Amino acid sequence: MRSTLGEENIKIKDDIYSLQGALDELEYQINTLSEKQDQQAGEINSSINDLRRIIKNKLADAESRLQAVEKKQGQNRKDLENRLNIVIQEVTRENKELRRYIERFRTTVSGTTEEGYYIVANGDTLSHISQVFGVSVKSVMEANGITNPHSIRSGQKLSIPEK
C-alpha cells in the first residue's frame, strides 16, 4: 500500500508540475496578448490623431477658400453697383423724374447704404420699410429710438434690426 501511496504522491506532484507549466504558459500568452493589445491601441490612437490633424487642416483650408469666395463676391457686387451707377447717370442725366424713380427703386431694392442701415426716401413710411425688410414697425422704432412712427424724414438713416 505504501508503494501505491508513493506512486499516487508522485503522480499528483507530476500533475501539479504539469499544471504549473500550463499556468506559466497561459500567463506568458496573456502577457503577450496584452502587449499586442497595447501596441494596437497605440497604433489606433496614433491613426485617430493623424485623422484629426488631416480633418482640421482640410477644415481650415475650406474656411480659407470660403472667405476668399465671399471677399470676391463682395468685390464683384461693388463692381456691379459702380457699373450700374454709371449707366444710371448716363441714362438719367437729362431726365430728373426718371432719375428720382430709379434712385428710389435702387434704394428700396438694395435696402441699405451700409449693412443693416436704410436711407429713408421721399414718401417712405415705417410700415413700408418694415414690410420691405420683413421686420416689425415696432422693432425698427425701437432700434432707432423713434417714438412717433410718422416722424421719419427723407434722407434719415435708419438701423434695420435683423429678422
C-alpha positions in Angstrom: 0.0 0.0 0.0 2.9 2.2 0.7 4.1 2.0 -2.8 0.7 2.9 -4.1 0.6 5.9 -1.9 4.1 6.9 -3.0 3.1 6.4 -6.6 0.0 8.4 -6.1 2.0 11.1 -4.4 4.4 11.2 -7.4 1.6 11.3 -9.8 -0.1 14.2 -8.0 3.3 16.1 -7.9 3.7 15.4 -11.7 0.2 16.8 -12.2 1.0 19.8 -10.1 4.2 20.5 -12.1 2.3 19.9 -15.4 -0.5 22.3 -14.3 2.1 24.8 -13.1 3.8 24.7 -16.5 0.4 25.1 -18.2 -0.3 28.1 -15.9 3.0 29.6 -16.7 2.3 29.2 -20.5 -1.1 30.8 -20.1 0.4 33.8 -18.2 3.0 34.2 -20.9 0.3 34.1 -23.6 -1.8 36.6 -21.7 1.1 38.9 -21.3 2.0 38.6 -25.0 -1.6 39.3 -26.0 -1.8 42.2 -23.6 1.4 43.7 -25.1 0.0 43.3 -28.6 -3.3 44.9 -27.5 -1.4 47.8 -26.0 0.6 48.2 -29.2 -2.5 48.1 -31.4 -4.3 50.6 -29.1 -1.3 52.9 -29.5 -1.4 52.5 -33.3 -5.2 53.2 -33.3 -4.7 56.3 -31.2 -1.9 57.5 -33.5 -4.2 56.9 -36.5 -7.0 58.8 -34.9 -4.7 61.7 -34.1 -3.5 61.7 -37.7 -7.1 61.7 -39.0 -8.0 64.6 -36.6 -5.0 66.6 -37.9 -5.9 65.9 -41.5 -9.6 66.9 -40.9 -8.5 70.1 -39.1 -6.2 71.1 -41.9 -8.9 70.4 -44.5 -11.4 72.4 -42.5 -9.1 75.3 -42.2 -8.4 75.1 -46.0 -12.2 75.1 -46.7 -12.8 78.0 -44.4 -10.0 80.0 -46.1 -11.4 79.2 -49.5 -14.9 80.3 -48.4 -13.5 83.6 -47.1 -11.8 84.2 -50.4 -15.0 83.5 -52.3 -17.1 85.7 -50.0 -14.5 88.5 -50.5 -14.6 88.1 -54.2 -18.4 88.2 -54.2 -18.3 91.4 -52.2 -15.8 92.9 -54.7 -18.0 91.7 -57.7 -21.1 93.3 -56.1 -19.3 96.6 -55.6 -18.1 96.5 -59.2 -21.6 95.8 -60.5 -23.0 98.6 -58.3 -20.4 101.0 -59.7 -21.2 100.0 -63.3 -24.9 100.3 -62.6 -24.4 103.8 -61.2 -22.5 104.9 -64.3 -25.3 103.5 -66.5 -28.0 105.2 -64.4 -26.1 108.5 -64.6 -25.8 108.3 -68.4 -29.5 107.3 -68.9 -31.0 109.8 -66.4 -28.7 112.7 -67.0 -31.4 114.7 -68.7 -34.5 113.2 -67.0 -34.8 114.2 -63.3 -38.0 112.4 -62.7 -36.7 109.2 -64.1 -33.5 109.7 -62.0 -35.6 110.1 -58.8 -37.7 107.0 -59.7 -34.6 104.9 -60.3 -32.9 106.1 -57.1 -35.9 105.3 -55.0 -36.2 101.8 -56.7 -32.4 101.2 -56.2 -32.6 102.2 -52.6 -35.6 100.0 -52.0 -34.1 97.0 -53.8 -30.7 97.3 -52.2 -32.4 98.4 -49.0 -29.3 99.7 -47.4 -26.4 102.0 -47.9 -24.3 100.1 -45.4 -25.0 96.7 -43.9 -28.0 97.0 -41.6 -29.0 100.6 -42.5 -31.6 102.2 -44.8 -31.8 105.7 -46.0 -35.4 107.0 -46.0 -36.6 108.1 -49.4 -39.3 110.7 -50.0 -42.7 109.2 -49.4 -41.4 106.2 -47.4 -43.3 105.1 -44.3 -42.2 102.9 -41.4 -44.8 100.5 -42.4 -43.5 100.2 -46.0 -39.9 100.0 -44.8 -40.7 97.3 -42.3 -42.5 95.3 -45.0 -39.6 95.5 -47.4 -37.2 94.2 -44.8 -39.6 91.7 -43.2 -39.4 93.2 -39.7 -42.0 94.8 -37.5 -42.6 98.6 -37.3 -42.1 98.3 -33.5 -38.6 96.7 -33.9 -37.5 99.5 -36.4 -38.8 102.1 -34.0 -37.0 100.6 -31.0 -33.7 100.2 -33.0 -33.8 103.9 -33.8 -35.3 105.4 -30.7 -38.4 106.6 -32.6 -41.5 107.3 -30.6 -43.8 108.6 -33.3 -44.0 106.4 -36.4 -44.9 109.4 -38.6 -41.8 111.4 -37.7 -39.3 109.9 -40.1 -37.9 112.2 -42.8 -36.4 111.8 -46.2 -32.6 111.2 -46.0 -32.8 109.9 -42.5 -30.5 106.8 -41.8 -32.4 104.0 -40.1 -30.9 101.0 -38.5 -32.7 97.9 -39.6 -32.8 95.1 -37.0 -32.1 91.5 -38.0 -35.1 89.3 -38.6 
